[in-house]
Amino acid sequence: PPVTIMRVRRTSLTHQWCFLLCNVLLFHALLFGGDVVEQFLLQSSPAAYTDHSVLELRERARKLDLREPWANTSQLYPVNPAPCLHHQDLLFLTLVLSDPGGAGQREAVRSSWANQTSVQGVAVRTLFVLGPAPSEAEQEAVKEESGRHGDVVQCEGASSWSSPWRARWERVKLALRWVLVFCPQVRFVVLAEDTVFLNIPALGTYLLDLRSSPDDLYLGRVIHRATPNRNPSGPHYVPFHVYPNRLFPDYCSGPAFLMSQDVVRKVYVASEDVALPLSSDVLIGLFARRAGVVATHSARFSGERHVRYNPCCYNFLFSSAGMAAEQLGVAWKDLGEGRGRSCSVLETYYSLVACKTMTYLEKLSFGGSNSTQG
């Protein structure tokens, strides 16, 4: 009968719509589910502050005073323009790790996101941290660059180790000490690579809107339950005698993450009697854990991933890795050269869907890398 046929058609149409809806929900669950799980279900457990070693370390960090001039300052920092004004309230300072020969990439960073010096009227600064120059000509070029821009600090003591990881960590450690000596008033410190796009307006607005105390803030894309590579022929091999534990502590993945000033102090103190040939982002996670500091996950940091470019997507994210010089300039201009971009909620949502989808497809096509950087 016609009535029965109509009911069958309606039932079939309802099933089709339910099927489409389920597929849409499944797509979004796969796309955003990992970030939701990381953000809310995989947060690290706080360390027990009743532990005597944690309390003792935190007390040492509180009393640490490096403001007195030391005799070997010029030897450790042969290029040191001291760009922090001690009377100035600094929201955050970005320490960009770069090689002496990377002047072109540094210029691209200066011409893009590092060109911004304030967020909502509060000062922010960017500083390039270099290791020793391999030749006298490159050393003179570094001095000339510092003289022109006043934003280059060179750490001379960072070349005393044969292991690249050890040398890199020594440079990071000297950079943290530089902050404590020459820029103690800064509220937050960002460690970044020179191939990172950093969204200064978005990150600054987030920090200014924090309602809780900024102490113990160690923020980035957190790597949970990472295992050391025990394969001697593999990259980043970590033998048992170097690190006997089965898992690394939770840590914020490079190439970009943030620490509050007190965490910088605690990490520096915790690192004084430890020398392990591990990547610097893993080491900072290890030292933060020793000081009772919990790594806080934010999906707005990309970690090691290069996020496929989309203006409204980048307007929301804090960072994206693996950016070429020309890509930095395009993103900076599209986002209003520090003023931000006006994107509606729907535009932001669909932009995140698009850039996440393309990023995951590229990862499936070319293969992803879980190696740490730092």
Secondary structure, DSSP 8 states (H G I E B T S, - for coil): -HHHHHHHHHHHHHHHHHHHHHHHHHHHHHHHHHHHIIIIIS------TTSHHHHHHHHHHHH----S--TTHHHH-SB------TTS-EEEEEEEEE-TT-HHHHHHHHTTGGG--EETTEEEEEEEEE---SSHHHHHHHHHHHHHHS-EEE-GGGGS-SSHHHHHHHHHHHHHHHHHHH-TT-SEEEEEETT-EE-HHHHHHHHHT--S--TT-EEE-EE-S---B--TTSTTB--TTT--SSS---EE-TTEEEEEHHHHHHHHHHTTT----S-HHHHHHHHHHHTT--EEE-TTS-TT------HHHHHH-SEESS--HHHHHHHHHHTTTTT-----HHHHHHHHHHHHHHHHHHHHHH--------
